[in-house]
Amino acid sequence: MVEALLFGIAIFFGWVIFDFVKHKKFSKENILSALVVGVIGGVAWYIIEWIF
């Protein structure tokens, strides 16, 4: 569970950094999309961890 949480957080921050480098500014839309992707990634990692 902790690994999935850390994975989701890493995806979130990576996505935010990538969007900042690409657009040179922070926006609510980019932060929200990073949050959604981080949550999806964390949940997917938890499911994979649970299966194996």
N, CA, C and O atoms as CSV, one atom per row, in Angstrom:
chain,resi,resn,atom,element,x,y,z
A,1,MET,N,N,0.831,-1.192,0.000
A,1,MET,CA,C,0.000,0.000,0.000
A,1,MET,C,C,0.874,1.254,0.000
A,1,MET,O,O,0.590,2.209,-0.723
A,2,VAL,N,N,1.927,1.253,0.801
A,2,VAL,CA,C,2.809,2.416,0.879
A,2,VAL,C,C,3.523,2.621,-0.456
A,2,VAL,O,O,3.704,3.752,-0.907
A,3,GLU,N,N,3.926,1.516,-1.081
A,3,GLU,CA,C,4.604,1.624,-2.374
A,3,GLU,C,C,3.683,2.237,-3.428
A,3,GLU,O,O,4.121,3.058,-4.235
A,4,ALA,N,N,2.425,1.845,-3.423
A,4,ALA,CA,C,1.460,2.391,-4.381
A,4,ALA,C,C,1.243,3.879,-4.132
A,4,ALA,O,O,1.128,4.661,-5.076
A,5,LEU,N,N,1.188,4.265,-2.865
A,5,LEU,CA,C,1.020,5.677,-2.516
A,5,LEU,C,C,2.223,6.496,-2.978
A,5,LEU,O,O,2.062,7.562,-3.572
A,6,LEU,N,N,3.418,6.002,-2.707
A,6,LEU,CA,C,4.623,6.711,-3.141
A,6,LEU,C,C,4.719,6.773,-4.663
A,6,LEU,O,O,5.166,7.777,-5.219
A,7,PHE,N,N,4.305,5.717,-5.326
A,7,PHE,CA,C,4.308,5.696,-6.785
A,7,PHE,C,C,3.357,6.754,-7.336
A,7,PHE,O,O,3.705,7.475,-8.271
A,8,GLY,N,N,2.160,6.850,-6.762
A,8,GLY,CA,C,1.196,7.863,-7.189
A,8,GLY,C,C,1.701,9.271,-6.960
A,8,GLY,O,O,1.506,10.147,-7.803
A,9,ILE,N,N,2.348,9.499,-5.827
A,9,ILE,CA,C,2.913,10.819,-5.528
A,9,ILE,C,C,4.035,11.158,-6.504
A,9,ILE,O,O,4.135,12.291,-6.973
A,10,ALA,N,N,4.881,10.168,-6.809
A,10,ALA,CA,C,5.970,10.392,-7.764
A,10,ALA,C,C,5.433,10.723,-9.147
A,10,ALA,O,O,5.963,11.601,-9.827
A,11,ILE,N,N,4.392,10.030,-9.561
A,11,ILE,CA,C,3.774,10.330,-10.860
A,11,ILE,C,C,3.209,11.748,-10.859
A,11,ILE,O,O,3.377,12.485,-11.831
A,12,PHE,N,N,2.541,12.130,-9.772
A,12,PHE,CA,C,1.965,13.470,-9.675
A,12,PHE,C,C,3.032,14.547,-9.836
A,12,PHE,O,O,2.897,15.448,-10.664
A,13,PHE,N,N,4.099,14.446,-9.033
A,13,PHE,CA,C,5.138,15.471,-9.097
A,13,PHE,C,C,5.871,15.443,-10.435
A,13,PHE,O,O,6.233,16.496,-10.962
A,14,GLY,N,N,6.094,14.256,-10.988
A,14,GLY,CA,C,6.731,14.167,-12.299
A,14,GLY,C,C,5.888,14.822,-13.374
A,14,GLY,O,O,6.409,15.522,-14.243
A,15,TRP,N,N,4.588,14.594,-13.313
A,15,TRP,CA,C,3.676,15.176,-14.303
A,15,TRP,C,C,3.629,16.696,-14.170
A,15,TRP,O,O,3.607,17.409,-15.174
A,16,VAL,N,N,3.614,17.193,-12.931
A,16,VAL,CA,C,3.598,18.639,-12.698
A,16,VAL,C,C,4.879,19.281,-13.234
A,16,VAL,O,O,4.829,20.321,-13.890
A,17,ILE,N,N,6.020,18.659,-12.953
A,17,ILE,CA,C,7.298,19.183,-13.448
A,17,ILE,C,C,7.328,19.166,-14.969
A,17,ILE,O,O,7.765,20.133,-15.593
A,18,PHE,N,N,6.867,18.078,-15.567
A,18,PHE,CA,C,6.828,17.980,-17.026
A,18,PHE,C,C,5.949,19.074,-17.630
A,18,PHE,O,O,6.344,19.712,-18.605
A,19,ASP,N,N,4.766,19.295,-17.062
A,19,ASP,CA,C,3.881,20.343,-17.573
A,19,ASP,C,C,4.477,21.735,-17.372
A,19,ASP,O,O,4.321,22.603,-18.231
A,20,PHE,N,N,5.158,21.954,-16.245
A,20,PHE,CA,C,5.776,23.255,-16.003
A,20,PHE,C,C,6.879,23.534,-17.024
A,20,PHE,O,O,6.979,24.645,-17.546
A,21,VAL,N,N,7.692,22.542,-17.304
A,21,VAL,CA,C,8.763,22.714,-18.290
A,21,VAL,C,C,8.173,22.964,-19.673
A,21,VAL,O,O,8.704,23.755,-20.453
A,22,LYS,N,N,7.073,22.283,-19.967
A,22,LYS,CA,C,6.449,22.403,-21.281
A,22,LYS,C,C,5.748,23.753,-21.461
A,22,LYS,O,O,5.872,24.372,-22.518
A,23,HIS,N,N,5.012,24.217,-20.440
A,23,HIS,CA,C,4.188,25.428,-20.570
A,23,HIS,C,C,4.776,26.648,-19.866
A,23,HIS,O,O,4.276,27.755,-20.062
A,24,LYS,N,N,5.804,26.486,-19.065
A,24,LYS,CA,C,6.468,27.562,-18.328
A,24,LYS,C,C,5.559,28.267,-17.320
A,24,LYS,O,O,5.827,29.408,-16.943
A,25,LYS,N,N,4.491,27.602,-16.883
A,25,LYS,CA,C,3.623,28.161,-15.837
A,25,LYS,C,C,2.777,27.038,-15.240
A,25,LYS,O,O,2.590,25.980,-15.842
A,26,PHE,N,N,2.273,27.307,-14.037
A,26,PHE,CA,C,1.357,26.383,-13.384
A,26,PHE,C,C,-0.068,26.821,-13.683
A,26,PHE,O,O,-0.366,28.015,-13.697
A,27,SER,N,N,-0.934,25.867,-13.918
A,27,SER,CA,C,-2.353,26.186,-14.082
A,27,SER,C,C,-3.173,25.137,-13.338
A,27,SER,O,O,-2.715,24.018,-13.107
A,28,LYS,N,N,-4.380,25.514,-12.973
A,28,LYS,CA,C,-5.254,24.590,-12.253
A,28,LYS,C,C,-5.532,23.350,-13.079
A,28,LYS,O,O,-5.616,22.248,-12.538
A,29,GLU,N,N,-5.675,23.519,-14.372
A,29,GLU,CA,C,-5.959,22.391,-15.257
A,29,GLU,C,C,-4.804,21.384,-15.265
A,29,GLU,O,O,-5.032,20.175,-15.228
A,30,ASN,N,N,-3.578,21.880,-15.311
A,30,ASN,CA,C,-2.417,20.995,-15.319
A,30,ASN,C,C,-2.255,20.279,-13.980
A,30,ASN,O,O,-1.914,19.097,-13.945
A,31,ILE,N,N,-2.496,20.986,-12.888
A,31,ILE,CA,C,-2.389,20.376,-11.559
A,31,ILE,C,C,-3.464,19.307,-11.393
A,31,ILE,O,O,-3.188,18.225,-10.873
A,32,LEU,N,N,-4.681,19.600,-11.829
A,32,LEU,CA,C,-5.771,18.633,-11.712
A,32,LEU,C,C,-5.510,17.401,-12.574
A,32,LEU,O,O,-5.758,16.276,-12.139
A,33,SER,N,N,-5.015,17.604,-13.784
A,33,SER,CA,C,-4.728,16.446,-14.643
A,33,SER,C,C,-3.595,15.612,-14.051
A,33,SER,O,O,-3.623,14.386,-14.151
A,34,ALA,N,N,-2.599,16.251,-13.438
A,34,ALA,CA,C,-1.518,15.518,-12.787
A,34,ALA,C,C,-2.054,14.722,-11.600
A,34,ALA,O,O,-1.624,13.594,-11.361
A,35,LEU,N,N,-2.993,15.307,-10.858
A,35,LEU,CA,C,-3.586,14.612,-9.721
A,35,LEU,C,C,-4.369,13.382,-10.179
A,35,LEU,O,O,-4.264,12.315,-9.573
A,36,VAL,N,N,-5.145,13.530,-11.237
A,36,VAL,CA,C,-5.920,12.406,-11.768
A,36,VAL,C,C,-4.987,11.286,-12.236
A,36,VAL,O,O,-5.221,10.115,-11.937
A,37,VAL,N,N,-3.941,11.644,-12.963
A,37,VAL,CA,C,-3.005,10.643,-13.455
A,37,VAL,C,C,-2.275,9.974,-12.288
A,37,VAL,O,O,-2.046,8.765,-12.320
A,38,GLY,N,N,-1.910,10.736,-11.270
A,38,GLY,CA,C,-1.250,10.168,-10.098
A,38,GLY,C,C,-2.141,9.185,-9.354
A,38,GLY,O,O,-1.685,8.123,-8.931
A,39,VAL,N,N,-3.411,9.540,-9.195
A,39,VAL,CA,C,-4.352,8.644,-8.519
A,39,VAL,C,C,-4.556,7.372,-9.331
A,39,VAL,O,O,-4.549,6.274,-8.775
A,40,ILE,N,N,-4.735,7.509,-10.636
A,40,ILE,CA,C,-4.918,6.334,-11.491
A,40,ILE,C,C,-3.680,5.445,-11.440
A,40,ILE,O,O,-3.798,4.223,-11.349
A,41,GLY,N,N,-2.499,6.047,-11.497
A,41,GLY,CA,C,-1.261,5.279,-11.426
A,41,GLY,C,C,-1.105,4.568,-10.093
A,41,GLY,O,O,-0.700,3.406,-10.051
A,42,GLY,N,N,-1.422,5.252,-9.010
A,42,GLY,CA,C,-1.338,4.641,-7.682
A,42,GLY,C,C,-2.310,3.485,-7.509
A,42,GLY,O,O,-1.951,2.446,-6.955
A,43,VAL,N,N,-3.532,3.661,-7.979
A,43,VAL,CA,C,-4.528,2.596,-7.896
A,43,VAL,C,C,-4.115,1.403,-8.755
A,43,VAL,O,O,-4.241,0.254,-8.333
A,44,ALA,N,N,-3.627,1.678,-9.945
A,44,ALA,CA,C,-3.181,0.590,-10.827
A,44,ALA,C,C,-2.020,-0.172,-10.186
A,44,ALA,O,O,-1.980,-1.401,-10.240
A,45,TRP,N,N,-1.069,0.558,-9.577
A,45,TRP,CA,C,0.061,-0.092,-8.903
A,45,TRP,C,C,-0.424,-0.946,-7.738
A,45,TRP,O,O,0.090,-2.043,-7.520
A,46,TYR,N,N,-1.412,-0.454,-6.985
A,46,TYR,CA,C,-1.963,-1.217,-5.864
A,46,TYR,C,C,-2.634,-2.494,-6.363
A,46,TYR,O,O,-2.497,-3.549,-5.742
A,47,ILE,N,N,-3.351,-2.409,-7.467
A,47,ILE,CA,C,-4.015,-3.589,-8.023
A,47,ILE,C,C,-2.973,-4.595,-8.503
A,47,ILE,O,O,-3.106,-5.793,-8.249
A,48,ILE,N,N,-1.958,-4.129,-9.180
A,48,ILE,CA,C,-0.901,-5.027,-9.637
A,48,ILE,C,C,-0.201,-5.675,-8.445
A,48,ILE,O,O,0.102,-6.868,-8.469
A,49,GLU,N,N,0.054,-4.886,-7.406
A,49,GLU,CA,C,0.682,-5.398,-6.186
A,49,GLU,C,C,-0.203,-6.438,-5.521
A,49,GLU,O,O,0.298,-7.438,-5.006
A,50,TRP,N,N,-1.490,-6.222,-5.524
A,50,TRP,CA,C,-2.448,-7.138,-4.894
A,50,TRP,C,C,-2.536,-8.448,-5.665
A,50,TRP,O,O,-2.637,-9.517,-5.062
A,51,ILE,N,N,-2.499,-8.376,-7.001
A,51,ILE,CA,C,-2.609,-9.582,-7.828
A,51,ILE,C,C,-1.364,-10.446,-7.694
A,51,ILE,O,O,-1.472,-11.667,-7.578
A,52,PHE,N,N,-0.201,-9.842,-7.709
A,52,PHE,CA,C,1.032,-10.618,-7.670
A,52,PHE,C,C,1.566,-10.600,-6.268
A,52,PHE,O,O,2.608,-11.196,-5.997
